[in-house]
Amino acid sequence: MKNDPRKHFSALQIIHKILREHVQPGDICIDATAGRGKDTLFLAELVGETGHVTAFDIQEAAVESTRALLAEHGMTDRAEAVLDSHAHMAQYAQPGTVSAITFNFGWLPGGDHNVFTRPESSIAAIEAGLELLRDEGIMTLILYYGRETGFEERDALLAYLPTIDSDRYTVIEMPFVNRPNCPPIPIVILKG
Ligand SMILES: C[S@@+](CC[C@H](N)C(=O)[O-])C[C@H]1O[C@@H](n2cnc3c(N)ncnc32)[C@H](O)[C@@H]1O
């Protein structure tokens, strides 16, 4: 009998498992792609009342959805959604202070499939984020490709990641090797 695909681990579940190990109460985190706010809420729960999460999105609909989700869960004191590109995240945090930064590339779930993350701003944002991470901080990426987004962002990011300074960062790609149909690629970057 074929496995029920709903029981398969998703890239998001794998990344959340890793983030759960890393993020502590009181931490500062960034959700670089707010979307509907699920990762922002997840991080807000992990950082607790004393931590802070800043989430970015370039679409008003995403920022509104994220703010509504945070309000619904009583998290507006510890998490905020800003209408700005993640490429500008260095304007919102001090270098060496951020415990975790998440990127979930692609388009807004249930939104306009013509608006999606682009390699130039994604790479600029990763570079900015690497400087914001504290020692032993973590950056996670989930890379989607195929369908409307094509392969340009995947190819650009997979070419860029090996150029990250190996003296300062550990970069791990974890592609699914037995899953069909362009499965997303989870990636982890550790500062150290
Ligand atoms: C796959 S969705 C994120 C899903 C989200 N993590 C959630 O829980 O719903 C990707 C999001 O990235 C946003 N995005 C695209 N380019 C961006 C940029 N330069 N800066 C910030 N967000 C961007 C899109 O508008 C979209 O909402």
The ligand as an ORCA input file, in Angstrom:
! r2SCAN-3c Opt
* xyz 0 1
  C       6.126     31.259      0.722
  S       5.600     32.824      1.299
  C       5.975     32.789      3.006
  C       5.057     31.911      3.788
  C       5.032     32.220      5.252
  N       6.236     31.774      5.910
  C       3.790     31.694      5.943
  O       3.898     31.123      7.035
  O       2.693     31.880      5.405
  C       6.825     33.927      0.651
  C       6.541     35.374      0.963
  O       7.715     36.126      0.635
  C       7.273     37.401      0.284
  N       8.354     38.151     -0.374
  C       8.699     38.176     -1.681
  N       9.747     38.999     -1.868
  C      10.050     39.523     -0.642
  C      11.026     40.460     -0.197
  N      11.918     41.004     -1.030
  N      11.043     40.768      1.127
  C      10.156     40.205      2.001
  N       9.205     39.319      1.608
  C       9.167     38.983      0.305
  C       6.061     37.140     -0.574
  O       5.256     38.292     -0.665
  C       5.392     35.982      0.175
  O       4.391     36.431      1.041
*
